[in-house]
Amino acid sequence: MKLRQLIDSIILQTKTVARFGAARLIKVPSGKFHLIGGTTEDRLAAKEWASLFLHEAVLTDREG
């Protein structure tokens, strides 16, 4: 686990909403959603899923 992911999960109390291959869709306490890691295909699958099932999400990309 990368240090940044460890800090996010412990300090910020993030919640993993879904996983798409190596990509993780997380929700932070502020209510924002972040898409972390994964290949281009994983990220496209996550964005498509969010457009169908998580309408309120505005995804921001974070390198992980």
C-alpha angles and dihedrals in degrees: 000000000000119000093242092055091048092052091047094050097045106035102029095037093225121188123217107228098181143342126224109187104298094344121097126202107208135181119215124207091260088066096251123131123224129192110214130191129330135111125292090264092050091051093048090051090051093050092048091049091049091050090055103037109016104047095163093058121104102190121216120195120234124180111236 
